């Protein structure tokens, strides 16, 4: 009778071959009545039955599948490249039984179109440790590889995703003495490296050759001479295959975000103008979604200054392009009729309705005459500016109006402000309020408290005011995932 075959589950091959067949047990002959019964030997250990062996192996495979599922689910929840790399290192260390490691990626393209800079993350290795590893000599074309490639330079060629083990670095013959010295200094005696490689991409319609699927490699370090078992290697290979796909997606997403951020910076002012009587400062932090918020500051005829801030609905490249068109149009209207901010926004609303009928936008434009200490402000659905002085910290009472493109015809009166010498106007995006995590009423109150808390010694420095307000409203200095852009434009009147 043939024994049951061991199944192959989710690509995991049986580590031990299943027996081909099993003979039926022989039935013992009854003892002869004439012969005396010999004393029986004590019973020995019984061999496990084939059914028990199958159950044990199947239980092991189910355990392996459960482990892989848990680890891949944890990796899938990571949304940032650095977090994903650290998760890969932690998961790989648990699979191969190592304590430390590092992973390095080599993006194909950078945000400027050139080769991307290597991205390296360590597990249990500090910056100084990574610096020591970087000094290990490399045999070959080091310019084409990561600086940490000496630990990874003997990986199999592209297309082969098996790993490479160095089970006894101190006793390995032919190893570079510098490598052995660094290993002794950092306290590792063995390593196991795995390429991060996906199947090669197919050739393009233009006849270009297939793109290489290897995006980097990971190496885990052992404190004592050791190497992973065949089972550990198999599990690590399966996990790294999935991890490569996830990391490739995050690399592409990171590259797209960096490209958008570079383009956004190019669409915004490269420097702030210098106008007698007023000093400017700006803080701009790009949110993960890359929205269409913008600001502008331009010198106008007769010593005047135009300040603008706003945002357009949507995110991504389309919103970025619409933002650039809107900002360029406002600059043109400001030069032609900047002394009348209502007319500037009315023209902008008409242009938006004609050229961007599916979008709405908020905007605030201020025409400043520093010599006469007069500022005329008009807003369309945007947050009111905040004025900071020695004797007052208050929101400017602008008229309530809808965003551009929301009503049949936009119209709202302007407001005139007369800042005293030494007072400061704060223009900001609504992302600053949303980032506080409070309701809008509490967010406005928090911003007011931050402005009122600016030290008197710093109230004549627009840079110090911007830093204090931003640090107080966003104390951790971070921008949570899914958040909007944050813009803070400060104008201090001397």
FENVEN-V668059 format. One record per residue. N is the residue number from 1. RES is the residue in one letter. OMEGA is omega in whole degrees, 0 to 359 (none if undefined). Layout:
# FENVEN-V668059
n:N res:RES omega:OMEGA
n:N res:RES omega:OMEGA
This chain:
# FENVEN-V668059
n:1 res:X omega:181
n:2 res:X omega:176
n:3 res:X omega:179
n:4 res:X omega:178
n:5 res:X omega:178
n:6 res:X omega:183
n:7 res:X omega:172
n:8 res:X omega:188
n:9 res:X omega:173
n:10 res:X omega:174
n:11 res:X omega:180
n:12 res:X omega:181
n:13 res:X omega:179
n:14 res:X omega:181
n:15 res:X omega:180
n:16 res:X omega:181
n:17 res:X omega:177
n:18 res:X omega:179
n:19 res:X omega:183
n:20 res:X omega:179
n:21 res:X omega:180
n:22 res:X omega:179
n:23 res:X omega:177
n:24 res:X omega:182
n:25 res:X omega:179
n:26 res:X omega:178
n:27 res:X omega:183
n:28 res:X omega:178
n:29 res:X omega:178
n:30 res:X omega:181
n:31 res:X omega:179
n:32 res:X omega:181
n:33 res:X omega:182
n:34 res:X omega:184
n:35 res:X omega:177
n:36 res:X omega:180
n:37 res:X omega:177
n:38 res:X omega:178
n:39 res:X omega:183
n:40 res:X omega:176
n:41 res:X omega:177
n:42 res:X omega:183
n:43 res:X omega:177
n:44 res:X omega:180
n:45 res:X omega:181
n:46 res:X omega:179
n:47 res:X omega:179
n:48 res:X omega:179
n:49 res:X omega:178
n:50 res:X omega:179
n:51 res:X omega:179
n:52 res:X omega:178
n:53 res:X omega:178
n:54 res:X omega:181
n:55 res:X omega:179
n:56 res:X omega:181
n:57 res:X omega:178
n:58 res:X omega:177
n:59 res:X omega:177
n:60 res:X omega:179
n:61 res:X omega:177
n:62 res:X omega:177
n:63 res:X omega:178
n:64 res:X omega:179
n:65 res:X omega:179
n:66 res:X omega:178
n:67 res:X omega:179
n:68 res:X omega:180
n:69 res:X omega:180
n:70 res:X omega:182
n:71 res:X omega:180
n:72 res:X omega:176
n:73 res:X omega:176
n:74 res:X omega:178
n:75 res:X omega:182
n:76 res:X omega:180
n:77 res:X omega:178
n:78 res:X omega:183
n:79 res:X omega:179
n:80 res:X omega:186
n:81 res:X omega:181
n:82 res:X omega:179
n:83 res:X omega:180
n:84 res:X omega:180
n:85 res:X omega:179
n:86 res:X omega:178
n:87 res:X omega:176
n:88 res:X omega:180
n:89 res:X omega:180
n:90 res:X omega:180
n:91 res:X omega:180
n:92 res:X omega:179
n:93 res:X omega:178
n:94 res:X omega:181
n:95 res:X omega:184
n:96 res:X omega:176
n:97 res:X omega:179
n:98 res:X omega:181
n:99 res:X omega:183
n:100 res:X omega:178
n:101 res:X omega:174
n:102 res:X omega:177
n:103 res:X omega:180
n:104 res:X omega:178
n:105 res:X omega:178
n:106 res:X omega:179
n:107 res:X omega:181
n:108 res:X omega:184
n:109 res:X omega:172
n:110 res:X omega:181
n:111 res:X omega:179
n:112 res:X omega:180
n:113 res:X omega:179
n:114 res:X omega:179
n:115 res:X omega:181
n:116 res:X omega:177
n:117 res:X omega:179
n:118 res:X omega:176
n:119 res:X omega:185
n:120 res:X omega:179
n:121 res:X omega:181
n:122 res:X omega:174
n:123 res:X omega:183
n:124 res:X omega:179
n:125 res:X omega:178
n:126 res:X omega:179
n:127 res:X omega:179
n:128 res:X omega:178
n:129 res:X omega:178
n:130 res:X omega:177
n:131 res:X omega:177
n:132 res:X omega:180
n:133 res:X omega:181
n:134 res:X omega:182
n:135 res:X omega:179
n:136 res:X omega:181
n:137 res:X omega:179
n:138 res:X omega:178
n:139 res:X omega:180
n:140 res:X omega:184
n:141 res:X omega:184
n:142 res:X omega:182
n:143 res:X omega:183
n:144 res:X omega:187
n:145 res:X omega:174
n:146 res:X omega:176
n:147 res:X omega:180
n:148 res:X omega:190
n:149 res:X omega:181
n:150 res:X omega:174
n:151 res:X omega:188
n:152 res:X omega:191
n:153 res:X omega:179
n:154 res:X omega:174
n:155 res:X omega:177
n:156 res:X omega:182
n:157 res:X omega:180
n:158 res:X omega:184
n:159 res:X omega:178
n:160 res:X omega:185
n:161 res:X omega:177
n:162 res:X omega:183
n:163 res:X omega:180
n:164 res:X omega:182
n:165 res:X omega:169
n:166 res:X omega:190
n:167 res:X omega:182
n:168 res:X omega:183
n:169 res:X omega:180
n:170 res:X omega:182
n:171 res:X omega:183
n:172 res:X omega:180
n:173 res:X omega:177
n:174 res:X omega:180
n:175 res:X omega:180
n:176 res:X omega:181
n:177 res:X omega:180
n:178 res:X omega:178
n:179 res:X omega:179
n:180 res:X omega:179
n:181 res:X omega:178
n:182 res:X omega:178
n:183 res:X omega:178
n:184 res:X omega:181
n:185 res:X omega:182
n:186 res:X omega:174
n:187 res:X omega:173
n:188 res:X omega:186
n:189 res:X omega:180
n:190 res:X omega:180
n:191 res:X omega:175
n:192 res:X omega:185
n:193 res:X omega:181
n:194 res:X omega:175
n:195 res:X omega:173
n:196 res:X omega:190
n:197 res:X omega:174
n:198 res:X omega:177
n:199 res:X omega:182
n:200 res:X omega:179
n:201 res:X omega:179
n:202 res:X omega:178
n:203 res:X omega:181
n:204 res:X omega:179
n:205 res:X omega:181
n:206 res:X omega:178
n:207 res:X omega:178
n:208 res:X omega:180
n:209 res:X omega:179
n:210 res:X omega:179
n:211 res:X omega:179
n:212 res:X omega:182
n:213 res:X omega:182
n:214 res:X omega:181
n:215 res:X omega:181
n:216 res:X omega:181
n:217 res:X omega:177
n:218 res:X omega:178
n:219 res:X omega:177
n:220 res:X omega:188
n:221 res:X omega:179
n:222 res:X omega:178
n:223 res:X omega:180
n:224 res:X omega:176
n:225 res:X omega:183
n:226 res:X omega:172
n:227 res:X omega:182
n:228 res:X omega:176
n:229 res:X omega:178
n:230 res:X omega:179
n:231 res:X omega:180
n:232 res:X omega:178
n:233 res:X omega:181
n:234 res:X omega:180
n:235 res:X omega:179
n:236 res:X omega:178
n:237 res:X omega:177
n:238 res:X omega:181
n:239 res:X omega:181
n:240 res:X omega:175
n:241 res:X omega:176
n:242 res:X omega:182
n:243 res:X omega:180
n:244 res:X omega:179
n:245 res:X omega:180
n:246 res:X omega:180
n:247 res:X omega:178
n:248 res:X omega:177
n:249 res:X omega:179
n:250 res:X omega:175
n:251 res:X omega:179
n:252 res:X omega:179
n:253 res:X omega:178
n:254 res:X omega:178
n:255 res:X omega:180
n:256 res:X omega:179
n:257 res:X omega:179
n:258 res:X omega:178
n:259 res:X omega:178
n:260 res:X omega:180
n:261 res:X omega:178
n:262 res:X omega:179
n:263 res:X omega:180
n:264 res:X omega:179
n:265 res:X omega:178
n:266 res:X omega:180
n:267 res:X omega:180
n:268 res:X omega:183
n:269 res:X omega:178
n:270 res:X omega:176
n:271 res:X omega:180
n:272 res:X omega:181
n:273 res:X omega:176
n:274 res:X omega:180
n:275 res:X omega:180
n:276 res:X omega:176
n:277 res:X omega:181
n:278 res:X omega:176
n:279 res:X omega:188
n:280 res:X omega:172
n:281 res:X omega:180
n:282 res:X omega:172
n:283 res:X omega:183
n:284 res:X omega:177
n:285 res:X omega:184
n:286 res:X omega:177
n:287 res:X omega:182
n:288 res:X omega:182
n:289 res:X omega:177
n:290 res:X omega:183
n:291 res:X omega:183
n:292 res:X omega:177
n:293 res:X omega:184
n:294 res:X omega:175
n:295 res:X omega:179
n:296 res:X omega:175
n:297 res:X omega:182
n:298 res:X omega:177
n:299 res:X omega:181
n:300 res:X omega:180
n:301 res:X omega:176
n:302 res:X omega:174
n:303 res:X omega:180
n:304 res:X omega:182
n:305 res:X omega:175
n:306 res:X omega:178
n:307 res:X omega:182
n:308 res:X omega:176
n:309 res:X omega:181
n:310 res:X omega:180
n:311 res:X omega:180
n:312 res:X omega:184
n:313 res:X omega:178
n:314 res:X omega:178
n:315 res:X omega:180
n:316 res:X omega:185
n:317 res:X omega:181
n:318 res:X omega:178
n:319 res:X omega:179
n:320 res:X omega:178
n:321 res:X omega:179
n:322 res:X omega:177
n:323 res:X omega:179
n:324 res:X omega:178
n:325 res:X omega:181
n:326 res:X omega:180
n:327 res:X omega:179
n:328 res:X omega:179
n:329 res:X omega:179
n:330 res:X omega:178
n:331 res:X omega:180
n:332 res:X omega:180
n:333 res:X omega:180
n:334 res:X omega:178
n:335 res:X omega:184
n:336 res:X omega:185
n:337 res:X omega:184
n:338 res:X omega:180
n:339 res:X omega:177
n:340 res:X omega:183
n:341 res:X omega:179
n:342 res:X omega:179
n:343 res:X omega:179
n:344 res:X omega:181
n:345 res:X omega:177
n:346 res:X omega:177
n:347 res:X omega:180
n:348 res:X omega:179
n:349 res:X omega:178
n:350 res:X omega:178
n:351 res:X omega:180
n:352 res:X omega:181
n:353 res:X omega:182
n:354 res:X omega:188
n:355 res:X omega:181
n:356 res:X omega:187
n:357 res:X omega:182
n:358 res:X omega:184
n:359 res:X omega:170
n:360 res:X omega:183
n:361 res:X omega:169
n:362 res:X omega:181
n:363 res:X omega:173
n:364 res:X omega:180
n:365 res:X omega:181
n:366 res:X omega:176
n:367 res:X omega:186
n:368 res:X omega:172
n:369 res:X omega:186
n:370 res:X omega:182
n:371 res:X omega:180
n:372 res:X omega:181
n:373 res:X omega:180
n:374 res:X omega:178
n:375 res:X omega:177
n:376 res:X omega:187
n:377 res:X omega:171
n:378 res:X omega:183
n:379 res:X omega:177
n:380 res:X omega:178
n:381 res:X omega:182
n:382 res:X omega:182
n:383 res:X omega:179
n:384 res:X omega:177
n:385 res:X omega:181
n:386 res:X omega:180
n:387 res:X omega:183
n:388 res:X omega:178
n:389 res:X omega:180
n:390 res:X omega:185
n:391 res:X omega:181
n:392 res:X omega:169
n:393 res:X omega:188
n:394 res:X omega:173
n:395 res:X omega:176
n:396 res:X omega:183
n:397 res:X omega:174
n:398 res:X omega:180
n:399 res:X omega:179
n:400 res:X omega:180
n:401 res:X omega:180
n:402 res:X omega:174
n:403 res:X omega:177
n:404 res:X omega:178
n:405 res:X omega:182
n:406 res:X omega:181
n:407 res:X omega:181
n:408 res:X omega:179
n:409 res:X omega:180
n:410 res:X omega:176
n:411 res:X omega:177
n:412 res:X omega:180
n:413 res:X omega:176
n:414 res:X omega:180
n:415 res:X omega:179
n:416 res:X omega:180
n:417 res:X omega:177
n:418 res:X omega:181
n:419 res:X omega:177
n:420 res:X omega:177
n:421 res:X omega:180
n:422 res:X omega:179
n:423 res:X omega:187
n:424 res:X omega:174
n:425 res:X omega:179
n:426 res:X omega:172
n:427 res:X omega:187
n:428 res:X omega:176
n:429 res:X omega:179
n:430 res:X omega:175
n:431 res:X omega:177
n:432 res:X omega:179
n:433 res:X omega:182
n:434 res:X omega:184
n:435 res:X omega:181
n:436 res:X omega:180
n:437 res:X omega:181
n:438 res:X omega:169
n:439 res:X omega:185
n:440 res:X omega:179
n:441 res:X omega:179
n:442 res:X omega:179
n:443 res:X omega:177
n:444 res:X omega:179
n:445 res:X omega:180
n:446 res:X omega:178
n:447 res:X omega:178
n:448 res:X omega:179
n:449 res:X omega:178
n:450 res:X omega:179
n:451 res:X omega:180
n:452 res:X omega:182
n:453 res:X omega:177
n:454 res:X omega:180
n:455 res:X omega:182
n:456 res:X omega:179
n:457 res:X omega:183
n:458 res:X omega:187
n:459 res:X omega:176
n:460 res:X omega:180
n:461 res:X omega:182
n:462 res:X omega:178
n:463 res:X omega:180
n:464 res:X omega:178
n:465 res:X omega:181
n:466 res:X omega:181
n:467 res:X omega:182
n:468 res:X omega:182
n:469 res:X omega:182
n:470 res:X omega:181
n:471 res:X omega:181
n:472 res:X omega:181
n:473 res:X omega:178
n:474 res:X omega:188
n:475 res:X omega:181
n:476 res:X omega:178
n:477 res:X omega:183
n:478 res:X omega:178
n:479 res:X omega:183
n:480 res:X omega:179
n:481 res:X omega:177
n:482 res:X omega:184
n:483 res:X omega:181
n:484 res:X omega:174
n:485 res:X omega:176
n:486 res:X omega:178
n:487 res:X omega:176
n:488 res:X omega:181
n:489 res:X omega:187
n:490 res:X omega:177
n:491 res:X omega:181
n:492 res:X omega:182
n:493 res:X omega:184
n:494 res:X omega:none
